[in-house]
Amino acid sequence: MAVFTANRWQIALVLYVVVMMVILLVKPAMMFTVENAPKQWGAETNETTSVFSPMIVFPVLAIISYYVGVWLELMMD
């Protein structure tokens, strides 16, 4: 009987892809304009700029996904 084992990279990749798919399907207003275009990064929050632009959120999400993968791998051992 085979036991499923996953390492931190597999966990992080699956988590990152799932969360990115949810974000891209939901298209939250703080990251996307009314025309579903990504907002540019800017200090002020208006229709075309946001602090939470996709170019900032997606790399931060990748780093967080990796650390969650490390944590889950340690918890499974």
C-alpha positions as CSV (number, residue, x, y, z in Angstrom):
1,M,0.0,0.0,0.0
2,A,1.5,3.3,-1.1
3,V,1.5,6.2,1.2
4,F,1.2,9.7,-0.3
5,T,4.1,11.9,0.6
6,A,4.5,15.5,-0.4
7,N,7.4,17.8,0.0
8,R,7.4,21.5,0.6
9,W,7.7,22.4,-3.1
10,Q,4.6,20.3,-4.1
11,I,2.6,21.8,-1.3
12,A,3.7,25.3,-2.0
13,L,3.0,25.0,-5.8
14,V,-0.5,23.5,-5.3
15,L,-1.4,26.1,-2.8
16,Y,0.0,29.0,-4.9
17,V,-1.9,27.8,-8.1
18,V,-5.2,27.3,-6.2
19,V,-5.1,30.7,-4.5
20,M,-4.1,32.4,-7.8
21,M,-6.9,30.7,-9.6
22,V,-9.4,31.9,-7.0
23,I,-8.1,35.5,-7.2
24,L,-8.2,35.5,-11.0
25,L,-11.7,34.1,-11.0
26,V,-13.1,36.4,-8.3
27,K,-11.2,39.5,-9.5
28,P,-11.5,41.5,-6.3
29,A,-12.1,45.2,-6.7
30,M,-9.0,46.2,-4.7
31,M,-6.8,44.5,-7.4
32,F,-8.8,44.9,-10.6
33,T,-10.6,47.8,-12.4
34,V,-14.2,47.7,-13.5
35,E,-13.0,46.5,-16.9
36,N,-11.2,43.5,-15.2
37,A,-7.8,45.0,-16.0
38,P,-5.2,44.7,-13.2
39,K,-4.6,47.9,-11.3
40,Q,-1.2,49.6,-11.3
41,W,0.7,49.9,-8.0
42,G,0.4,53.3,-6.4
43,A,0.3,54.9,-2.9
44,E,-3.2,56.3,-3.4
45,T,-6.2,54.1,-3.9
46,N,-8.4,55.1,-6.8
47,E,-9.9,53.4,-9.9
48,T,-6.5,52.7,-11.6
49,T,-4.0,52.4,-8.8
50,S,-3.9,50.3,-5.6
51,V,-1.4,49.2,-3.0
52,F,-2.7,45.6,-3.5
53,S,-1.9,45.3,-7.2
54,P,-1.3,41.9,-8.7
55,M,2.3,42.6,-9.3
56,I,2.8,43.0,-5.6
57,V,0.3,40.4,-4.3
58,F,1.4,37.4,-6.5
59,P,5.1,37.4,-5.5
60,V,4.2,37.9,-1.8
61,L,1.7,35.0,-2.2
62,A,4.5,32.8,-3.6
63,I,6.7,33.5,-0.6
64,I,3.8,32.8,1.9
65,S,2.9,29.6,0.0
66,Y,6.5,28.4,0.4
67,Y,6.5,29.0,4.1
68,V,3.2,27.3,4.6
69,G,4.6,24.3,2.6
70,V,7.6,24.2,5.0
71,W,5.3,24.4,8.0
72,L,3.0,21.6,6.7
73,E,6.0,19.4,5.9
74,L,7.3,19.8,9.4
75,M,3.9,19.1,10.8
76,M,3.6,15.9,8.8
77,D,7.0,14.5,10.0
